[in-house]
């Protein structure tokens, strides 16, 4: 078999899985470099079960409904959504690991459309069965606690619970798999071309020995080696930081997809698929997809026109920058905006609940509500608190916000009481885009609440 045939054969088994491997391009240097000791000081999060789901030592949580591992699912009849995970697993290190890259990839065979959604690692979410935390910790927690299906399964459940998108499968890759595959995709005699939009200069790009090198890209279209592709997608030396990096990652994924299609498609490439599949699995690829499912997805993916593929990043339009209890910067999801995006990308419609439905569901949550006046209108928090109490909510605190110049009202859902938050938004005539998952970063540390309402200048009353 010649080189070109070998390259083509590889793509038979992994036409879709390649996207998961390429998602690793944006794995980040979240670990702090210790040049002398070569130790990792990125301390894992404390594993504290949520009070409502207390776990005894050695007992794993019971997951809710999710795809059953090992069950063959026919690919081609319904939308298929896959969670792509990239971990920074270095030689000689033992896991478990956090996921430095998370992408949702979806294919709709009826409408012949595809979707990609990049999820930032610092997104603060409710992790089913555990305390809220960054979304990139779900894989670590699932592996270290022997969660049924392991870390990838808990990561899937976490995405489902917070974004509302059913996830059918996962693909998890490490650095070795990435190097093996991209080295074949991007041979020296036929490098992949990437069009760089702006100058990128990174004098502190991390190497693999806990040191740094200087990386530079001029604007314009240019061929890139595998190492350059990795550097281009991994560097954070732009004003948009992680958000820019996620967009470059999707750019590289699309370039690789175009390269795969240019190699002649799927039909003639099947004979070597099992051998290549085994090679990738032995090299560190983890997935609940079977070889046959990957092949079916390959046929489906090649038929989706490029113009029918939508992509998005959960950037500042969908998240709010905040600070966690330990002083770290995190991203709080803006639930209303995210739901609208999910509807557009994945065709997932949020439940059409009436105000009566929301009242009933909010009552079942029993949330403690705090109301704060972020305007100069005297007595607004007290009046609003009385109004919410009259509609069946338990208002535990009223007072002034940290400042009185809020232009937009905000509803902070600290404890995952989304129905209470939505009920409040409906009662007060606020858009669901005002709902933010997580605590109010400016609230006093002693304040005890589940949902906190900050009334801004946009609040017109009830």
C-alpha positions in Angstrom: 0.0 0.0 0.0 1.5 3.4 -1.0 1.5 6.5 1.2 -1.6 8.1 -0.3 -3.6 4.9 0.0 -2.5 4.6 3.7 -3.6 8.1 4.3 -6.9 7.5 2.7 -7.5 4.3 4.6 -7.1 6.1 7.9 -10.0 8.4 7.2 -12.4 5.6 6.6 -12.7 4.6 10.2 -12.3 8.1 11.7 -13.8 10.6 9.2 -15.9 11.9 12.1 -13.6 10.9 14.9 -10.9 13.0 13.3 -12.9 16.1 14.4 -12.6 14.9 17.9 -8.9 14.4 17.6 -8.5 17.8 16.1 -10.4 19.4 18.9 -7.3 18.6 20.9 -5.6 21.3 18.9 -6.8 23.8 21.4 -5.8 22.0 24.5 -4.3 24.6 26.8 -1.5 25.1 29.2 -3.8 25.1 32.3 -1.1 23.5 34.3 1.4 25.8 35.9 5.0 25.2 34.7 7.5 24.2 37.3 10.8 24.1 35.5 12.9 22.5 38.2 10.6 19.9 39.7 8.5 19.3 36.7 5.5 18.9 39.0 1.9 19.9 38.3 0.5 22.4 40.7 -3.0 22.7 39.2 -4.8 21.2 42.2 -7.9 19.2 41.4 -11.2 20.5 42.8 -12.5 19.2 46.1 -15.0 16.5 45.4 -18.0 17.5 47.6 -21.3 16.0 46.7 -24.2 18.4 46.7 -26.3 18.2 49.9 -29.3 16.7 48.1 -27.2 13.8 46.8 -25.0 12.8 49.7 -22.5 10.0 48.9 -20.9 7.6 51.3 -17.2 6.8 50.8 -16.7 4.4 48.0 -20.3 4.8 46.7 -20.7 6.2 43.2 -23.7 8.4 42.2 -26.5 6.9 40.1 -26.7 8.6 36.8 -29.9 9.6 35.2 -31.1 8.6 31.7 -28.2 8.6 29.2 -27.2 6.6 26.2 -26.3 3.0 27.1 -22.6 2.2 26.6 -22.0 -0.6 24.1 -25.5 -0.5 22.5 -25.3 -0.3 18.7 -27.2 2.8 17.5 -28.2 3.0 13.9 -26.5 6.1 12.4 -28.5 7.9 9.7 -32.1 8.0 10.9 -31.9 10.8 13.5 -29.7 13.6 14.6 -26.5 12.4 16.2 -24.6 14.5 18.7 -21.1 13.7 19.9 -19.1 15.3 22.7 -15.4 15.7 21.7 -12.9 15.8 24.6 -9.2 16.6 24.5 -6.9 15.9 27.5 -3.4 17.1 28.1 -1.9 13.7 28.9 1.9 13.8 28.8 4.2 10.8 28.6 4.9 9.3 32.0 1.9 11.0 33.7 -1.0 9.1 35.2 -4.6 10.4 35.2 -7.3 11.2 35.6 -7.2 14.4 33.7 -9.3 17.5 33.2 -10.6 18.2 29.6 -8.9 21.2 28.1 -11.1 21.1 25.0 -14.9 20.4 24.7 -16.8 20.6 21.5 -20.3 19.4 20.6 -20.6 18.1 17.1 -24.0 17.3 15.6 -25.1 15.9 12.3 -28.8 15.9 11.1 -29.3 13.4 8.3 -32.8 14.6 7.5 -31.9 18.3 7.0 -28.4 17.5 5.9 -26.9 20.0 8.4 -24.0 20.0 10.8 -23.3 22.0 14.0 -20.2 22.7 16.1 -20.3 24.4 19.5 -17.1 25.1 21.4 -17.5 25.1 25.2 -15.0 27.1 27.3 -13.2 25.1 29.9 -13.9 27.7 32.6 -17.7 27.6 32.2 -19.2 27.3 35.7 -21.9 24.6 35.7 -23.9 22.2 37.9 -22.2 18.8 37.8 -24.9 16.2 38.4 -24.3 14.6 41.8 -21.5 16.9 42.8 -20.9 20.5 43.8 -20.9 23.1 40.9 -17.6 23.7 39.3 -15.8 24.3 36.0 -17.1 22.1 33.2 -13.6 20.9 32.5 -13.5 19.1 35.8 -16.4 16.7 35.0 -14.1 14.1 33.3 -11.7 14.2 36.2 -14.4 13.8 38.8 -16.1 11.0 36.9 -12.9 9.0 36.5 -11.6 9.5 40.1 -15.0 8.5 41.7 -15.6 5.6 39.3 -18.7 7.2 38.0 -20.7 4.6 35.8 -19.2 5.1 32.3 -16.3 7.0 33.7 -15.3 10.6 33.2 -16.6 10.9 29.6 -20.0 9.8 30.7 -20.2 12.4 33.5 -19.0 15.0 31.1 -21.8 14.0 28.7 -24.4 14.2 31.6 -23.0 17.6 32.6 -23.4 19.0 29.1 -26.9 17.6 28.8 -27.9 19.1 32.2 -26.5 22.6 31.5 -27.0 23.1 27.8 -30.1 21.0 27.3 -28.7 19.1 24.3 -29.0 15.3 24.3 -25.5 13.8 23.8 -25.3 10.4 22.1 -21.6 9.6 22.1 -18.2 10.8 23.1 -14.7 10.8 21.6 -11.7 11.5 23.9 -8.2 11.8 22.7 -4.8 12.5 24.1 -1.7 14.1 22.6 -0.2 10.9 21.2 -3.3 10.2 19.1 -3.3 13.7 17.9 0.4 13.6 16.8 0.0 10.3 15.1 -3.0 11.3 13.0 -2.2 14.9 12.2 1.3 13.9 11.1 -0.3 11.7 8.4 -3.0 14.2 7.4 -0.5 17.0 6.9 2.5 15.5 5.1 5.5 17.7 4.2 4.8 17.4 0.5 1.2 18.5 0.8 0.7 20.8 3.9 -2.7 22.1 4.8 -3.2 25.8 4.2 -4.7 28.1 6.8 -5.6 31.8 6.3 -4.4 33.8 9.3 -6.6 36.8 9.9 -4.3 38.8 12.2 -0.7 38.8 13.3 -0.1 36.4 16.2 3.1 36.9 18.3 3.5 34.7 21.3 7.0 34.9 23.0 5.8 32.7 25.8 4.3 29.7 24.0 4.7 26.6 26.3 6.8 23.8 25.0 6.7 20.1 26.2 9.5 20.5 28.8 7.8 23.1 31.0 9.6 25.9 29.2 8.6 28.4 26.5 9.4 29.1 22.8 8.6 32.0 20.5 5.7 31.5 18.1 4.8 33.9 15.4 2.3 34.0 12.5 1.9 36.8 9.9 -1.5 37.5 8.4 -2.4 35.8 5.2 -2.9 32.3 3.8 0.0 29.9 4.4 0.8 26.2 4.6 1.3 24.8 8.0 3.1 21.7 9.4 1.4 19.7 12.2 3.5 21.5 14.8 2.4 24.9 13.3 -1.2 23.8 13.3 -0.9 22.9 16.9 0.7 26.3 17.7 -1.8 28.2 15.7 -4.8 26.7 17.5 -3.2 26.5 20.9 -1.7 30.0 21.4 -3.7 32.5 23.5 -1.7 35.5 22.4 -4.7 37.4 21.0 -7.1 39.9 22.5 -9.9 37.3 22.5 -7.9 34.7 24.5 -9.7 31.4 24.8 -12.6 32.5 22.6 -10.3 33.3 19.7 -8.6 30.0 20.2 -11.9 28.2 19.9 -12.6 29.9 16.6 -9.2 29.0 15.2 -9.8 25.4 16.3 -13.0 25.3 14.3 -11.2 26.8 11.4 -8.6 24.0 11.5 -11.3 21.4 11.8 -13.0 22.7 8.7 -9.7 22.7 6.9 -9.1 19.1 7.9 -12.5 18.1 6.8 -11.9 19.7 3.4 -8.6 17.8 3.1 -10.4 14.5 3.9 -12.9 15.1 1.2 -10.2 16.0 -1.3 -8.7 12.6 -0.8 -11.6 11.0 -2.5 -14.4 10.3 0.0 -15.2 7.2 1.9 -16.5 4.4 -0.4 -13.2 3.2 -1.7 -11.3 3.4 1.5 -12.9 0.8 3.8 -10.5 -2.2 3.5 -7.9 -0.8 6.0 -10.4 0.7 8.4 -10.3 -2.0 11.1 -6.5 -2.0 11.3 -6.3 1.8 11.6 -9.1 1.8 14.1 -7.3 -0.6 16.4 -4.1 1.5 16.0 -5.8 4.6 17.2 -7.6 2.9 20.1 -4.3 1.3 21.3 -2.7 4.7 21.0 -5.1 6.3 23.5 -8.4 7.0 21.6 -11.4 6.5 23.9 -14.9 6.4 22.5 -18.2 4.6 22.8 -18.6 4.6 19.1 -18.1 1.3 17.3 -16.1 1.0 14.1 -19.3 0.5 12.2 -20.9 3.6 13.7 -17.8 5.6 12.8 -18.0 4.4 9.2 -21.7 5.2 9.0 -21.0 8.7 10.4 -18.2 9.1 7.8 -20.6 8.5 5.0 -23.1 10.9 6.6 -20.5 13.6 7.2 -19.2 13.7 3.7 -22.7 14.4 2.3 -23.3 17.6 4.4 -22.5 20.7 2.3 -19.9 23.0 3.8 -22.5 25.9 3.8 -24.8 23.8 5.9 -22.4 23.5 8.8 -23.0 26.1 11.5 -20.4 26.8 14.2 -20.4 28.9 17.4 -18.4 29.6 20.5 -19.8 30.2 23.9 -18.2 33.6 24.1 -19.0 36.9 25.9 -22.5 37.0 24.2 -23.4 33.8 26.2 -21.3 34.0 29.4 -20.5 36.5 32.1 -17.1 36.8 33.7 -17.2 36.2 37.5 -14.9 35.2 40.4 -15.3 31.9 42.3 -15.0 31.6 46.0 -11.3 30.8 45.8 -10.7 34.0 43.7 -10.4 32.3 40.3 -12.0 33.7 37.2 -14.9 31.7 35.9 -17.5 32.1 33.2 -21.2 32.1 34.2 -23.6 30.9 31.5 -26.4 33.3 30.4 -29.1 30.7 30.2 -31.6 32.5 28.0 -29.0 33.4 25.4 -27.6 29.8 25.4 -31.0 28.3 25.0 -31.6 30.4 22.0 -28.3 29.4 20.5 -28.9 25.7 21.2 -32.3 26.0 19.5 -30.6 27.4 16.4 -27.7 25.0 16.3 -29.2 21.7 17.4 -32.9 22.1 16.9 -33.6 21.6 20.6 -36.7 23.4 21.8 -36.9 24.3 25.4 -40.1 23.2 27.2 -43.0 25.5 26.4 -44.1 26.1 30.0 -46.9 28.3 31.1 -46.6 30.6 34.1 -48.7 28.1 36.0 -46.3 25.3 35.1 -43.3 27.5 36.2 -45.1 28.3 39.5 -45.6 24.6 40.2 -42.1 23.7 39.3 -40.6 26.6 41.3 -42.6 25.5 44.4 -41.0 22.0 44.1 -37.5 23.6 44.1 -38.2 25.6 47.4 -35.5 28.1 46.6 -34.5 31.0 48.8 -34.7 34.3 46.9 -32.7 37.4 47.5 -33.8 40.7 45.9 -31.4 43.7 45.5 -32.1 47.2 44.2 -29.5 48.2 41.6 -31.2 51.5 40.9 -31.8 54.8 42.7 -35.5 54.2 43.0 -36.2 54.0 46.8 -38.0 51.0 48.1 -37.9 49.0 44.9 -36.3 45.9 46.4 -38.9 45.8 49.2 -41.8 46.3 46.9 -40.5 43.6 44.5 -39.9 41.2 47.4 -43.4 41.6 48.6 -44.7 41.0 45.1 -42.7 37.8 44.7 -43.8 36.6 48.1 -47.4 37.1 47.1 -46.8 34.8 44.2 -45.6 31.9 46.3 -41.8 32.5 46.4 -39.8 32.5 49.6 -38.0 35.8 49.7 -35.2 35.5 52.3 -33.5 38.9 51.8 -34.1 42.3 50.4 -31.8 45.3 50.2 -29.5 47.3 48.0 -27.1 45.9 45.4 -23.4 46.8 45.5 -24.1 49.8 43.3 -27.2 51.7 42.1 -26.3 52.1 38.4 -27.3 48.7 37.0 -28.7 49.2 33.5 -29.9 45.7 33.0 -31.5 43.4 35.6 -29.8 40.1 36.4 -31.2 36.9 37.9 -28.4 34.8 39.4 -29.2 31.1 39.7 -26.7 30.0 42.2 -28.1 26.5 43.1 -29.4 25.2 39.8 -33.0 26.3 40.5 -33.7 27.2 36.9 -37.5 27.0 37.2 -37.5 29.5 40.0 -35.3 31.8 38.0 -37.6 31.4 35.0 -40.7 32.0 37.1 -39.2 35.2 38.5 -38.3 36.4 35.0 -41.9 35.7 33.9 -43.4 37.5 36.9 -41.2 40.6 36.5 -41.4 40.8 32.7 -37.7 40.2 32.3 -36.2 38.2 29.4 -34.7 34.8 30.1 -31.4 36.1 28.8 -31.2 37.9 32.2 -30.7 34.5 33.9 -27.1 33.7 34.8 -26.0 30.4 36.2 -23.9 30.9 39.3 -23.6 33.3 42.3 -23.7 37.0 42.2 -19.9 37.9 42.4 -20.7 41.1 44.3 -23.0 39.6 46.9 -21.8 39.6 50.5 -20.2 36.3 51.4 -22.6 35.8 54.4 -25.7 36.2 52.2 -27.6 32.9 52.0 -29.7 32.5 48.9 -30.4 30.2 45.9 -31.6 32.8 43.4 -30.7 36.5 43.6 -32.4 39.2 41.6 -30.6 42.5 40.8 -33.1 45.1 39.6 -31.7 47.4 37.0 -32.9 50.5 35.1 -34.6 48.3 32.5 -37.1 46.9 35.1 -40.5 48.5 34.4 -42.4 47.0 37.3 -45.2 44.4 37.1 
